[in-house]
Amino acid sequence: MSKSGYKRAKDETDGAEAVGFSGGGRYTTQSSWNQKYHTMRSDKLKSDVVTRTNEHTGNISRSQRPNAFTMMKNFYDGYKDPNTREATLRHGRAVRPSTKKFADNEFFGHDRTVLRGTAPREGLPDDIHTDGERNIGEGFVADILDREYVTLDKLPPEVRKQLRVKFDNRPYFTSWVMFVNIVILIITLCTQRIAPVAFVEKRYTMQLLRHNLAYETVGYYQSTNFWIGPDYQSLIHLGAKYSPCMRKDSMYYKKIREDIEIEDASGCCIRQDLNACWQSAKQDCTSNFAKFQEGKVCGLAKEGCQQVEYNNASLWTGPYSTWPDCPIKDNYQDKITSDDPDDTLNLKCEVSARPCCIGLQGECVMVSQDECKFRNGFFHENQTLCSHVSCISDICGLSGFLFPDTPDQFYRALLPTFMHAGVIHLLITLVFQATILRDMEKFAGWWRIGFIYFASGIGGTMLSAILIPYQPEVGASGALYGILAALIVEVVVNWKIYKSPWMELAKLLLFVALLFLVGLLPWIDNFAHFGGFLFGFLTSFVILPHVNFSEEDRIAKMVVQIVCGVLAVVLFVLLFIVFYLAQDSVCDNCKYINCIPFTDTFCQDSSQELRPRVGN
């Protein structure tokens, strides 16, 4: 740079001040870059002569090595021009960008020098710009939507000072959350079974030797996953949103009580050769080689219990579900004596069916171990009654429950944000995170974006858990819709910097509306989208940086921040109260927001009802 050029740059930049703005943030201004410029110029190293000897000819060549100041300035000059950045990184130097004449009425969003303050004079190169900067109203989405901005001469001087602030927050949160998402999916694919890739349930059949010692064809419906990933049961086991695992679900336990009543009316169906016996209803004991003993439990009675504390006969009266969990031990059948041999046949026979927990709802059926394995169930080989096992614990997995039969995995409100249904699902999320989320973090910083991200994710999950409690859901869609809401808030709070603010807002709303229409498909949780969008909108108003256009505007925005903050807290509390204490509240017509039932089975999981029991 010539002395006259340096003098002009000094005159232009010495007057710039490091000004603040509402919301705070990490930033750099012209004066900070000017200080660095002076420091490098005063402390630059002296150039020295580099001597090189040619290995083949022995000739000695001498060249002047550029000093540190020149190398650094060339490096930053190259970063101004996207076409020379690759060469800058490769060679450590770049061609000096061409100068241009700037007009005072240029859009500040299209030229960073005009955005930062006074327009440069003719022939003066633009000031230093780093790739990590993201100014108010700009960014990835602004470039896609081709936003236009008002001219600087239409803005007050106080607003111009606020617009000089440049954000260079590094996307630490985005990088971290992307890494966690990838690692969790890799672990999931390596440890869980992969579901068939399809859009509807697939039926599997197989001929098995069943508990009645007869070969029969057994079939069941397997959930599919077109995202290329694990089945729903595996996702629940790993932490998906599933209301029966998060609370003592009234409808689920109502089904359990109905199953227990049916079990209390059952008896022991015994083959005549005593090679097999199983617990069943009287109408289901139809084998010609078996007889039904009413009021008996196969493999469970006071005579077969070896524990002294259970010798009291009063413990063995009443419903089966109240009986002690004391099944007969192996090799103890021959030691049982009774005046009536038929009275103890249920203890001397070979129990061929045990409790098996199957399906997403943890239904308990009495089947053989081979059949339970074929149906991907959880087999309890040491139990005799379904009322003595907790199928919901088997289905939910993870850390179990603090108190038996009382689901309390409230942390499932956050876990689904890190999980994905499959490879395609993860790729869509990563594209969004690497573009929009990363761009917003460069503007707002890691803690603001992290707060909006998790608040939106939890809020979306809780709304989904209330409205579709029996549909397992994973993914960061609620959190990502919260980031989309933040983009809209950024337009609203900085309304006057746009040339056509209504047009910019309409573009964003149209984009979000199209995404909500896609959410009407049965494999996408639109309730999580709505909940995430709502909480993202409220929290963004509270903590996103913005421009104050006047004192009245600053006070109005402060009032809006307080109202949105209080409203967000109230809605969070209300969601948790409704989820845990008002489980009987339903919204029948809300299901059309999440899925439109074009066929009878198109939206079979998008309801507030449990599926019918499949039975044995």
C-alpha positions, 0 to 999 in steps of 0.5 A: 500500500502506498503512503497516500493510500495508507493515509487515506485508510487511516483517515477512514478507519480512525474515526470508527468506534467499537459500538455495542448493540442490543443482545451483545455478542462477539464482534470486530470493528474497523478500529480493531482491525486498524489497531492490528494493522498498526501493530503488524506494521510497527512490529514487522520483521526485517526482510532477510536474504534466503540462500538456496543451493541447487543440488544438481548444478551447485549454483547458489541463488539468493532471493528476498523473503517477504517480511511477516507483515507483507505475507499476512496482509496478502493472506487477508487480501486474498480472503476478500475475493472468493475466487482467490481463497483457494490459492491463498490457502495453498500458497500463502499469498494471493493476487491483490483484489481489484479496486472499484468506485463505491457509491453512497447509495449502494445496498449495505448488504451487498458490500461489507465496507458500506455496511461497516460505515462510510463508503470508501473513496475511489481507488481505495481497496476494501478493508480486511474481511474474514470468512467467519463474519456474519452481519445482521440480516445477511447469511446463507438464507439471505443469499438464497432468497436474494434479499434487498436492503435499504440504502444507508442514507435512509438510516439514522447515524445511530443505526449505522453504528449498530450495523457496523458490528460484524459477528465472527462466532465460530460454529462450535455448537453446530460441529458438536451436535453434528458429531454427536448425531453421527456417532449415535446413528453409527452405534445404533446401526451396529447394535440394533436390528435393521427394519425392512425398507418399506412404507407399510408394515410387512408380515412374516410367517414361519412354521414352528413347534408351538407350546402345544407340541403341534407344528403350526404357522405363526405370523406377525407384522413387523414395522418398516422403516423407509429411512434405512434404519432400525425398527420402532421397537429398537428406537424405543429401547434406545430413547425415542419419544414414547409416552408410556415410558415417560409417565404412568400412562392411564390408557396403557395401564387400563389395558394391563388391568384388562389383561390381568382380569382375563388371566385371573379367569384362566387355567392350566391346559395339561397334555395327558402325557404331562410333556407340556402344559400352558396357561390359557383360557378354557375355550383355548384349551381345545387339544384332544390330548389335553384337559383343562384345570380351572383355578390352577396355574401351570408351575405355580402353587403353594405345594411347589414353593420352597420359600418358607415365607410363602407357606401361609395358605392365605397368600395363595387365595384370590386372583393370580396376580396377588399370588407370590412369585414363587415358581416350582424349581426344576427336579422338585416335581417328584417330591410333591405329594398329594391325596389327589394326584390330579390336584398337583398335575399342574406342578408335575407337567412340563411348562411349555409356555412362558410370558413373552413381551411383544410389540411396541405396546409391550403386550404379554403372551404365553408362548414358547421360547422359539416363538417368542424369539421369532416374534422379536419378543422378550422371553421370561423363562423363570416366570409363569404369569404375565402379571408377574412381569413388567413388559413396559420395562422390557420395551423402554430399556435404558436405565429402567424405572426408579420405582417398579411399574412406574415409568419415569424416563422424563429425559426422553423429552431431550434424547430424541433430539440426538437420535435419527430413524435412519441414514436418510433422516440423518443426511437431511438433518446434517444438511440443515445443520451445516447450512442454516444452523451453522449460519445462525450460530455465526450470527448469534453465538453458541450459547444462544443457538444452543438454548433455542435449539434445545428449548425448541426440541424439548417443546416439540417433543412434549407437544408430540407426546401429548397429542400422539403419545403412542407413536415413537418419534426421534429426530431434531426436527422440532429443534430445527423448526425452532431455528427456522422461527429464529430466521423469521424473528431476525427479519421482524426485529430488524424490519427497517433494514430491508427494502421490502420487509413484507416480501422477505417475511412472505418468502420465509413463511412460504418456505416454512408452510411448504415444510409443514405440508410435508409434515402431513405424511404419516412418517413425519411428526408435524406436532413436534414441528409446531411445538418446536417452531412456537418455542423457537419463535418465543425464545428467539425474541428474547435472546437474539441480537437486534438493531434498535432504530429509536428509543421507543423501538428499544423500549417496545422490543424490551417489552416484547422480550419480557412477554415472550420470555414469560409466555415461553416459561408458562407454556413449558409448565403447562405442557408438563402439567397436561402431559402428566396430570391431564392424560384424559384430555384429547383433541380428536380433530388435531390428528388431521394436523399431523396426518391426513388419512387417505386410507384406513391404515395410512395414519394408524399410529397417528392417534391417541388410541392403543392398538388392539391386542394381537393375542397368542 
